[in-house]
Amino acid sequence: MSAKVPKNSYISEIFHESKMIINNLTIKGKPAAKPLILAGPCSAETREQTIETAKELASFGIEIFRAGIWKPRTKPGGFEGVGKAGLEWLREVREVTGMMTATEVANSKHVEMALNSGVDILWLGARTTANPFAVQEISDALSGTDITVLVKNPVNPDPELWLGAVERLLNSGITNIAAVHRGFSTYERGLFRNLPQWHIPIELKRRVPSLTVLCDPSHIGGRPELIYPISQQAMDMGFDGLMVETHINPSVALSDKDQQITPLALNSILKALIIRTSIDSSERLGELRREMDEIDERLLDLISKRMEISREIGRFKVEHNMPVLQPVRYDYLVSRRVAQARELMVNEDFIRVVLEAIHEESVRQQLEVFGKEEKVKE
């Protein structure tokens, strides 16, 4: 079952040999449709908001309604979900629309209440997946049931934690399992809310080919305009479906309002998606190009961060009456980086050109800081 990876591959080092046997995901006893779509608000906030969002989604043919009932917040004081009352709204969604329902659980108490309320699908959030104790508690609580469980990737890019959470569920007798890629947390501000790091879910799929893998473009992008391109990229990479946050009125949402879209917008996105059902000879080339695109995005994020530091250095030089140019420091930097490039089999002349361009832009940024400070003094 395991895929072959190069011996010197970083991925081969972080993934242990997998012997997990997982069946393809089934929905109502039948193989899940491709693409499988789960949609609904980040949080069920009121009965009206929950029911109206579900009705509109159902009118577009969406069959699985997702909504958070308990919301883990980074800091206390924020909206942490409506709790048990929301489970009754999910029950009504099922009765009114015929949709299946899904919600997040973070402990055994959540599991008990969700099961008693007839929720069809449960998912483990990124924070929960990162905590083996919590995953084991949930797995124990689910033992003896046949409910469907989705496992989001952990907040940090640790594929073993992701696989470990799946394995704990399997050991408890849960067999209808899927993984959800929602990106990995970063403290740096960049294009994405959570870095995609596509190579990790791709390798997860290689190691356990039968595992259904969905993409959560809402949490990866963090902005409505990124949901379509991320969704299309996921489809191009062979993902099995999407989990998208949709709200009847995103502007007034109590949690993650900036990344939610309306049901109508979701319908437009789904209609625009190109779903490739066959594999052609250019698939490998497309995969390599996508990896290059991801690296380019990371490079831009790093360059942005470097320029931010350059501006901070410029402010320090102004305060301490230091000149912008530091030739000794620059010569040392270039010599060191060129030596590193040689060891990494990167052309020395190429690296010199890159470093010169970066240094020139850093100097320009610092001179801009100097200019602003001079105007302030005037």
Residue pairs with C-beta under 8 A, 6 or more apart in sequence:
1 18
1 19
1 21
1 207
1 208
1 209
1 210
2 17
2 18
2 206
2 207
3 203
3 206
3 207
3 209
5 11
5 12
5 15
5 203
5 206
6 12
11 159
11 199
11 200
11 203
14 158
14 159
14 160
15 159
15 160
15 163
15 203
15 207
16 160
18 163
18 207
18 208
20 163
20 166
20 167
20 170
20 208
20 211
21 210
22 166
22 170
22 175
22 177
22 208
22 210
22 211
23 175
23 176
23 210
24 31
24 32
24 210
24 212
25 31
25 32
25 36
25 148
25 176
25 177
25 178
25 212
25 240
26 32
26 148
26 176
27 33
27 36
27 63
27 64
27 100
27 148
28 100
32 178
32 212
32 240
32 241
33 63
33 241
34 240
34 241
34 275
35 235
35 239
35 240
35 241
35 242
35 273
35 275
36 64
36 212
36 214
36 240
36 241
36 242
37 62
37 63
37 64
37 241
37 242
37 243
37 244
37 270
38 64
38 65
38 66
38 102
38 121
38 214
38 241
38 242
38 243
38 244
39 57
39 62
39 64
39 65
39 66
39 243
39 244
39 245
39 246
39 263
39 266
40 53
40 54
40 57
40 65
40 66
40 67
40 102
40 245
40 246
41 49
41 50
41 53
41 67
41 68
41 245
41 246
41 247
41 248
41 253
41 260
42 67
42 68
42 71
42 218
42 245
42 247
42 253
42 255
42 256
42 259
42 260
43 67
43 68
43 69
43 71
43 79
43 81
43 82
43 253
43 254
43 255
43 256
44 50
44 67
44 68
44 69
44 81
44 82
44 86
44 89
44 90
45 79
45 82
45 253
45 254
47 89
47 92
49 247
49 248
49 249
50 67
50 86
50 89
50 90
50 92
50 93
51 89
51 92
51 93
51 96
52 248
53 65
53 246
53 247
53 248
53 263
54 65
54 93
54 96
54 97
54 99
55 96
55 97
56 248
56 262
56 263
56 264
57 65
57 97
57 99
57 246
57 263
57 266
58 65
58 97
58 98
58 99
59 263
60 263
60 266
60 267
60 270
62 99
62 263
62 266
63 99
63 100
64 99
64 100
64 101
64 102
64 120
64 121
65 90
65 93
65 97
65 99
65 100
65 101
65 102
66 101
66 102
66 103
66 121
66 123
66 243
66 245
67 86
67 89
67 90
67 101
67 102
67 103
68 81
68 103
68 104
68 255
69 81
69 82
69 83
69 84
69 86
69 87
69 90
69 103
69 104
69 110
69 114
70 80
70 81
70 83
70 104
70 105
70 106
70 110
71 78
71 79
71 80
71 81
71 255
72 80
72 106
72 125
72 127
73 79
73 80
78 255
79 254
79 255
84 113
86 103
87 103
87 113
87 114
87 117
87 119
88 117
90 101
90 103
90 117
90 119
91 101
91 117
91 118
93 99
93 101
94 100
94 101
94 118
94 120
100 120
100 121
101 118
101 119
101 120
101 121
102 119
102 120
102 121
102 122
102 123
102 150
103 114
103 119
103 121
103 122
103 123
104 110
104 122
104 123
104 124
104 125
104 128
105 111
105 114
105 122
105 123
105 124
105 128
105 138
106 124
106 125
106 127
106 128
106 134
106 138
107 134
107 137
107 138
108 137
108 138
108 140
108 141
111 122
111 138
111 141
111 142
112 141
114 122
115 145
115 147
120 147
120 148
121 147
121 148
121 149
121 150
122 142
122 147
122 148
122 149
122 150
123 149
123 150
123 151
123 152
123 180
124 135
124 138
124 149
124 150
124 151
124 152
124 165
125 152
126 152
126 153
126 154
126 155
126 182
126 185
126 219
127 155
128 134
128 135
128 138
129 135
129 151
129 152
129 153
129 154
129 161
129 162
129 165
130 154
130 155
130 156
130 158
130 161
132 161
132 164
132 165
132 168
135 164
135 165
135 168
135 169
136 168
139 168
139 169
139 171
139 172
139 174
140 172
142 149
142 169
142 172
142 173
142 174
143 172
143 173
143 174
144 173
145 174
146 174
146 175
146 176
147 174
147 176
148 176
148 177
148 178
149 169
149 174
149 176
149 177
149 178
150 177
150 178
150 179
150 180
150 214
150 243
151 162
151 165
151 166
151 169
151 177
151 178
151 179
151 180
152 179
152 180
152 181
152 182
152 216
153 162
153 179
153 180
153 181
153 182
153 183
153 184
153 200
153 201
154 161
154 162
154 165
154 184
155 184
155 185
156 184
156 185
157 184
157 195
157 197
157 200
159 200
159 203
159 204
162 179
162 200
162 204
163 204
163 207
163 208
166 177
166 179
166 208
166 211
169 177
170 177
177 211
177 212
178 211
178 212
178 213
178 214
178 240
179 201
179 204
179 211
179 212
179 213
179 214
180 213
180 214
180 215
180 216
180 243
181 196
181 200
181 201
181 213
181 214
181 215
181 216
181 220
181 234
181 239
182 194
182 216
182 219
182 220
182 243
183 192
183 193
183 194
183 195
183 196
183 197
183 216
183 219
183 220
184 194
184 195
184 197
184 200
185 194
185 195
186 194
186 195
188 301
188 305
189 304
190 297
190 300
190 301
190 304
191 226
191 297
191 300
191 301
192 220
192 221
192 222
192 226
192 297
193 219
193 220
193 221
193 222
193 223
193 259
194 219
194 220
194 222
195 298
196 220
196 230
196 294
197 294
198 233
198 237
198 290
198 291
198 294
199 291
199 294
201 213
201 215
201 239
202 237
202 287
204 211
204 213
205 211
205 213
205 238
212 240
212 241
213 239
213 240
214 239
214 240
214 241
214 242
214 243
215 230
215 231
215 234
215 239
215 241
215 242
215 243
216 242
216 243
216 244
217 226
217 227
217 230
217 231
217 234
217 242
217 244
218 227
218 243
218 244
218 245
218 256
218 259
218 260
218 261
219 245
219 259
220 226
220 230
221 227
221 230
221 259
222 258
222 259
223 258
223 259
224 250
224 258
224 259
224 260
224 261
224 265
227 244
227 259
227 261
227 269
228 269
228 272
228 273
231 242
231 244
231 269
231 273
232 272
232 273
232 274
233 290
234 242
235 273
235 274
235 275
235 276
236 274
236 276
236 286
236 290
237 287
237 290
244 261
244 266
244 269
245 256
245 259
245 260
245 261
246 260
246 261
246 262
246 263
246 265
246 266
247 253
247 257
247 260
247 261
247 262
248 262
248 263
249 262
250 257
250 260
250 261
250 262
251 257
253 260
261 269
303 358
306 358
306 362
307 361
307 362
307 365
310 361
310 362
310 365
310 366
311 365
311 366
311 368
311 369
313 366
314 324
314 365
314 366
314 367
314 368
314 369
314 370
315 369
315 373
316 322
317 323
317 324
317 366
317 370
318 369
318 370
318 373
324 363
324 366
324 367
324 370
325 363
330 359
333 355
333 359
334 352
334 355
337 351
337 355
338 348
338 351
338 352
338 355
341 347
341 348
341 350
341 351
342 348
